[in-house]
Amino acid sequence: MPDGRATRWDEHRLQRRVDLIRAARHAVHDLGPQASMGDIATHAGTSKSVFYRYFGDKNGLQAAVGERAIDFMERELLAAAETSDNALDGLYAMVAVYLRLAESSPHVYAFSTRLPPEAPEITEGSSTSGPSGNPGTSSGQPAAMADFFERIAAVMDVHFRDYLRQQGRRPSAASATWYWPRAAIGMVRSAGESWLATPSGTDRPDAGRLARKITAWLTVGLSGTYAAVDLPDLPDHPVHTTSTDPSTPEQEQS
């Protein structure tokens, strides 16, 4: 028979780990992605030894925080896609949600997506594959992030195929068209991170405008504008979270 005390201890450790991840997210949100383990522990009102005991080192803590942040972002993106009426609307909704979540806490986003020092990279031949199964390349990002983008690419691939069917287009299996979902992710991520790095001001578009622009680039090209694509306003696709604190999206998981 299982030891009741051992079970309770395991549950306590699991809950304590969740609490520490949440506290670390708060600290990074306030202090920035460069915060040290000491800074994070002080902000959390505990000692560095507690974080080291549960996560080993800062790389371990960063991986744990990143996994929960990425899980939350994935749920929000999938919800946006599933509640959309058509493929174009779904693409816009996913881009808008991605930008809004990243903007809600740029520090946590950077902490979650930046490869920590001495962490194993995703090297050539070990990550994404093209439509024929040939290995792609991806480096400089945590494994969890690479897996996340691969899953989102699979979802986008489904919507992309629906869009092509609606347009009466049937590219051959060997067509380069099938690389579009991963190319789209690269554009969205690169544009989004450049946008986050741009100081707020009159020259920086808001998330809704940028989402429209990116959607137009991905669907009608450089000759199009966000006004040329019939898209709903950004409020039609709110982030589905009960938390008003952008540093704690995992609140509804605990």
Backbone torsions as a table, in degrees:
resi	resn	phi	psi	omega
1	MET	NA	143.0	179.9
2	PRO	-66.9	144.7	178.7
3	ASP	-76.5	117.9	-178.1
4	GLY	-61.3	-36.7	179.9
5	ARG	-66.4	-39.8	178.9
6	ALA	-65.0	-39.7	179.0
7	THR	-63.3	-44.9	179.3
8	ARG	-63.5	-37.7	179.3
9	TRP	-66.0	-41.2	178.1
10	ASP	-62.7	-41.5	178.6
11	GLU	-64.4	-39.7	178.8
12	HIS	-63.3	-44.5	-179.6
13	ARG	-64.5	-39.5	179.1
14	LEU	-63.8	-45.2	179.7
15	GLN	-66.8	-38.1	178.5
16	ARG	-62.9	-39.3	178.7
17	ARG	-63.7	-43.4	177.7
18	VAL	-60.7	-43.4	-179.9
19	ASP	-63.0	-39.3	179.8
20	LEU	-68.6	-37.5	176.9
21	ILE	-63.3	-43.0	178.6
22	ARG	-62.9	-43.0	179.3
23	ALA	-64.0	-38.7	178.6
24	ALA	-65.0	-39.0	177.9
25	ARG	-62.1	-44.3	176.9
26	HIS	-57.5	-45.4	-177.5
27	ALA	-63.5	-46.8	-179.6
28	VAL	-64.8	-39.8	178.0
29	HIS	-58.0	-40.8	-177.3
30	ASP	-84.0	-38.3	-170.3
31	LEU	-99.0	-24.8	-178.0
32	GLY	108.4	162.0	-175.9
33	PRO	-68.1	-15.9	-179.6
34	GLN	-84.4	-0.9	-177.5
35	ALA	-55.7	136.6	179.8
36	SER	-82.2	169.5	176.5
37	MET	-60.4	-37.1	177.7
38	GLY	-64.5	-43.3	178.2
39	ASP	-61.0	-44.9	-178.2
40	ILE	-64.8	-43.6	-179.5
41	ALA	-64.0	-43.3	178.9
42	THR	-61.8	-44.1	178.6
43	HIS	-61.9	-34.7	-178.7
44	ALA	-82.2	-8.1	179.6
45	GLY	75.0	30.0	178.5
46	THR	-139.2	-168.6	-177.0
47	SER	-105.5	159.2	177.6
48	LYS	-60.0	-35.1	-176.1
49	SER	-60.2	-31.9	178.6
50	VAL	-65.4	-45.9	179.3
51	PHE	-65.5	-39.8	177.9
52	TYR	-64.6	-35.9	-179.1
53	ARG	-64.9	-37.9	-175.8
54	TYR	-89.6	-28.0	-172.4
55	PHE	-123.6	-5.3	177.3
56	GLY	85.0	-58.0	178.2
57	ASP	-160.0	-174.8	-177.5
58	LYS	-65.0	-33.8	177.6
59	ASN	-60.7	-41.1	178.7
60	GLY	-65.7	-40.3	177.6
61	LEU	-65.4	-43.3	179.9
62	GLN	-61.7	-40.6	179.0
63	ALA	-63.8	-41.2	-179.0
64	ALA	-66.9	-44.8	177.9
65	VAL	-63.3	-43.4	-179.2
66	GLY	-62.6	-41.4	-179.4
67	GLU	-61.4	-43.1	-179.8
68	ARG	-70.0	-39.4	178.3
69	ALA	-64.9	-42.1	-179.7
70	ILE	-67.2	-40.1	177.7
71	ASP	-59.5	-43.3	-179.8
72	PHE	-64.9	-45.6	179.9
73	MET	-61.0	-39.8	-179.9
74	GLU	-63.1	-43.5	179.0
75	ARG	-61.2	-41.6	-179.7
76	GLU	-66.3	-41.2	179.5
77	LEU	-65.5	-42.9	180.0
78	LEU	-66.3	-38.7	177.6
79	ALA	-63.0	-40.4	178.9
80	ALA	-63.1	-41.9	-179.6
81	ALA	-67.9	-41.4	-175.2
82	GLU	-70.6	-26.3	-178.0
83	THR	-94.2	5.8	-179.9
84	SER	-88.4	151.4	-175.8
85	ASP	-80.1	-26.2	-177.4
86	ASN	-152.7	175.3	-174.1
87	ALA	-63.5	-41.8	-178.5
88	LEU	-66.6	-43.7	176.9
89	ASP	-61.2	-40.3	179.6
90	GLY	-64.3	-40.8	178.3
91	LEU	-62.6	-47.9	178.9
92	TYR	-59.5	-43.6	-178.5
93	ALA	-62.1	-42.2	-179.4
94	MET	-66.3	-41.9	178.5
95	VAL	-63.6	-44.1	-178.3
96	ALA	-63.8	-43.4	-180.0
97	VAL	-65.4	-42.7	178.1
98	TYR	-57.1	-47.4	-178.5
99	LEU	-65.8	-41.9	-178.2
100	ARG	-66.8	-39.7	178.8
101	LEU	-67.1	-43.7	178.4
102	ALA	-62.8	-40.6	-179.3
103	GLU	-69.1	-28.5	-177.1
104	SER	-64.1	-27.0	175.1
105	SER	-156.1	81.9	-179.8
106	PRO	-57.8	-33.5	179.9
107	HIS	-65.3	-44.9	179.1
108	VAL	-67.4	-37.8	177.7
109	TYR	-60.4	-47.3	-179.7
110	ALA	-63.9	-41.8	179.8
111	PHE	-62.7	-34.9	-175.8
112	SER	-82.1	-25.8	-172.3
113	THR	-108.1	-10.0	-178.9
114	ARG	-86.4	135.4	178.4
115	LEU	-70.4	121.8	-179.8
116	PRO	-69.6	155.3	178.3
117	PRO	-57.4	138.3	176.1
118	GLU	68.2	7.2	176.4
119	ALA	-81.8	149.6	179.6
120	PRO	-66.3	133.0	178.4
121	GLU	-85.9	159.9	169.7
122	ILE	-83.4	109.4	-172.1
123	THR	-98.1	170.7	-177.1
124	GLU	-56.9	132.3	177.8
125	GLY	87.1	1.0	-176.0
126	SER	-115.8	4.7	-176.7
127	SER	-128.9	-114.6	-169.1
128	THR	-70.8	156.2	178.8
129	SER	-126.9	150.5	175.7
130	GLY	-80.4	-178.8	-175.7
131	PRO	-63.5	-21.4	179.8
132	SER	-95.3	3.1	179.0
133	GLY	91.5	0.6	178.1
134	ASN	-69.8	136.2	-177.9
135	PRO	-66.5	141.4	173.8
136	GLY	-97.5	-170.8	178.7
137	THR	-127.9	145.5	175.8
138	SER	-159.8	128.0	180.0
139	SER	-143.4	165.9	177.4
140	GLY	77.1	19.2	177.8
141	GLN	-140.7	151.5	178.7
142	PRO	-62.0	152.7	179.9
143	ALA	-58.5	-39.5	-179.5
144	ALA	-61.7	-35.8	179.9
145	MET	-69.9	-40.8	178.3
146	ALA	-62.8	-42.2	178.5
147	ASP	-64.5	-39.9	179.2
148	PHE	-60.2	-48.8	-179.3
149	PHE	-65.5	-31.9	177.7
150	GLU	-66.3	-41.4	178.8
151	ARG	-67.3	-40.3	178.5
152	ILE	-66.2	-37.1	177.3
153	ALA	-61.1	-38.3	179.1
154	ALA	-64.2	-40.6	177.8
155	VAL	-65.4	-44.6	179.6
156	MET	-63.5	-33.2	178.8
157	ASP	-61.7	-41.2	178.6
158	VAL	-62.5	-47.6	-179.7
159	HIS	-66.0	-35.6	179.5
160	PHE	-64.6	-41.7	178.2
161	ARG	-64.5	-38.7	176.7
162	ASP	-62.6	-42.4	-179.9
163	TYR	-62.1	-43.4	179.5
164	LEU	-63.6	-39.5	177.8
165	ARG	-63.7	-40.4	178.8
166	GLN	-63.2	-30.7	179.9
167	GLN	-87.7	-0.9	-179.6
168	GLY	73.1	23.7	-178.7
169	ARG	-105.3	138.7	-179.5
170	ARG	-136.7	77.2	179.2
171	PRO	-61.4	151.8	178.0
172	SER	-70.3	163.3	-178.9
173	ALA	-61.2	-27.5	-178.3
174	ALA	-89.4	2.6	-176.3
175	SER	-68.5	142.6	175.3
176	ALA	-67.7	-11.0	179.5
177	THR	-55.7	-32.3	-174.6
178	TRP	-71.3	-8.0	175.4
179	TYR	-83.9	-4.7	-176.0
180	TRP	-55.5	-46.2	-177.2
181	PRO	-56.4	-42.9	-179.5
182	ARG	-74.2	-34.0	175.0
183	ALA	-64.5	-38.7	179.4
184	ALA	-63.4	-43.0	179.1
185	ILE	-61.8	-41.5	178.1
186	GLY	-60.6	-42.1	179.4
187	MET	-66.2	-46.3	-177.7
188	VAL	-61.9	-45.8	-178.5
189	ARG	-65.5	-46.2	-178.2
190	SER	-63.6	-45.7	179.2
191	ALA	-64.6	-41.7	-178.9
192	GLY	-63.7	-42.8	-178.5
193	GLU	-71.5	-34.2	174.4
194	SER	-65.8	-39.0	178.4
195	TRP	-63.8	-42.7	178.6
196	LEU	-62.2	-33.9	-178.3
197	ALA	-79.2	-9.3	179.3
198	THR	-82.9	125.7	179.9
199	PRO	-57.3	141.5	178.1
200	SER	-61.8	140.8	-179.2
201	GLY	169.4	-174.1	-175.4
202	THR	-67.8	-24.3	-177.7
203	ASP	-86.3	-5.6	-179.6
204	ARG	-100.5	121.6	180.0
205	PRO	-68.9	155.4	175.4
206	ASP	-78.3	173.1	-174.8
207	ALA	-60.8	-39.5	-179.1
208	GLY	-63.8	-44.6	-179.1
209	ARG	-66.4	-42.7	179.8
210	LEU	-65.3	-38.9	178.3
211	ALA	-61.3	-41.4	177.3
212	ARG	-63.2	-43.8	-178.0
213	LYS	-63.5	-46.8	-179.6
214	ILE	-62.8	-42.2	179.0
215	THR	-60.7	-40.6	177.9
216	ALA	-65.4	-43.2	178.5
217	TRP	-59.1	-40.3	-176.0
218	LEU	-75.5	-19.9	-174.2
219	THR	-113.4	-38.4	-179.2
220	VAL	-118.2	-4.2	174.5
221	GLY	87.8	-173.4	-176.2
222	LEU	-64.7	-23.6	-178.8
223	SER	-74.8	-14.8	-178.7
224	GLY	-92.8	164.4	173.9
225	THR	-129.1	167.8	179.3
226	TYR	-61.3	-24.9	179.2
227	ALA	-76.0	-17.2	-177.3
228	ALA	-82.8	-9.5	-178.5
229	VAL	-113.0	130.9	-177.7
230	ASP	-78.2	97.7	-176.9
231	LEU	-126.6	149.8	177.0
232	PRO	-73.7	164.3	176.0
233	ASP	-69.6	155.0	-177.5
234	LEU	-55.2	-39.9	-179.2
235	PRO	-59.7	-15.9	177.8
236	ASP	-69.6	-12.1	-178.9
237	HIS	-130.2	68.3	-178.8
238	PRO	-69.6	157.1	173.4
239	VAL	-70.2	127.5	-173.9
240	HIS	-84.9	70.1	179.2
241	THR	-133.2	144.3	177.9
242	THR	-88.4	-6.9	-177.3
243	SER	-89.6	136.2	174.9
244	THR	-96.7	-2.8	179.7
245	ASP	-99.3	109.9	-175.5
246	PRO	-64.2	-14.8	-178.6
247	SER	-86.5	-3.6	-177.0
248	THR	-133.7	56.2	179.4
249	PRO	-67.7	-16.1	179.5
250	GLU	-79.6	4.3	-176.3
251	GLN	-54.5	-41.1	-176.5
252	GLU	-77.9	-2.1	178.1
253	GLN	-89.1	-28.2	-171.5
254	SER	-80.5	NA	NA
